[in-house]
Amino acid sequence: MAIVGLSLVLASVVWVVFSRPPFLQRLFASFWSPRQIEQPPRDHDGAPRDTESGKEGGDGVRSPVIITTTESADDEKPTHASGTPGVVAPAPPTVEEPSSQTTPKAPAAQPSPNGSVPSFSLSSSPPASAAAIARSASAAMPPPAPPTFSAPKMPDPSFTTPSGSASSMMPPPPRPPTLNNLNPAATSRNNNLAAPNSFARSARQPGTSTLAPPPTHSSKPAKPSRKVMLEPGHSPLDWARLAQSPTSDLRNLPAGTPYLKVTPSQLKTMTGRRGKDAWTALGGRVYNITPYVAFHPGGGPELLRCAGRDGTRLFGEIHPWVNYEGMLASCMIGMLVEEGEERKSEMDDMD
Ligand code: HEM
């Protein structure tokens, strides 16, 4: 197409140079007034030529219509050449635009046999208007590159392995969670990961709380206190004041009586009943506990459980921390001896 167009242009130029048609001179004269519309030439009889219907008036000789740039597109009405062989057209119709110099595609007509001036005839389907010419010209030219609105290339969302080199490869983004994870078939691949959760669910039984402290068996539950209400004036402080007085004698023995050797049989008769005092042996020593019964925090009956016998084991089971020696120093009778030892000592005294 480009070659054909160029050849047409070249042929037109050659023709204009050699023939110099009169209409071209008028064209040059009117070139400087582009808004002027040149009236189409009239036929010899003076009637305007019907350019739309293609009818020719007069002798049928067709005059070209030169259309310059006009205000409205309706004025652009080119004429169609008859293209009859042998009919010499003075000039081919040309449509000129000041901005775009386009030439209609008109193939060179065969020269007339009589050797007249070569004429040009329009092709079978010439553009009918300047816009059509422009369209045809644009169609003849290579189409411009279409505007590209392509966005910056985003990374391929697919997670296929890229074919680039390893140096240009970037680590793929983390796989977003998809609904496929809900598929049992898909989750079956991650059973090894779901196992701990299922184990944790199975290990935690309903009703158990992880916030509750674990059960401990190291601390014994506190025993309820077995202390009793003491009579007024019989507090531990009152006992301490009474027992440490130098004038107080709590043994209930004749004055000046030394410490006695008490045998278990003798101790057994001192139970605090039948008018006798209550004696007990603690750590090999014999104490008269009768004055302390009213001051015992654990109560009298508890204290008298060891009267008339050795109360060392029972005492240690309840309150081994109690300093009985200091508390009962003024109540000490003597030493607990084996049976027969008191007699042996009496015989030694007789000797
Ligand atoms: C003869 C010597 C004894 C002395 C000097 C003595 C002294 C004491 C003292 C000072 C307490 C108060 C302890 C405290 O406040 O923590 C006490 C409490 C007690 N005693 Fe004795 N006691 C004697 C013998 C006994 C015996 C032979 C028994 C029982 C068979 C006994 C049973 C108790 C009980 C049950 C308590 C109350 C413990 C508690 O706080 O729950 N005591 N005694």
Residues whose N, C-alpha, C, O or C-beta is under 5 A from the ligand:
A	BS01	HEM	P224 S225 R226 K227 I289 P297 G298 E302 L303 R305 C306 G311 L314 I318 V322 Y324 M327
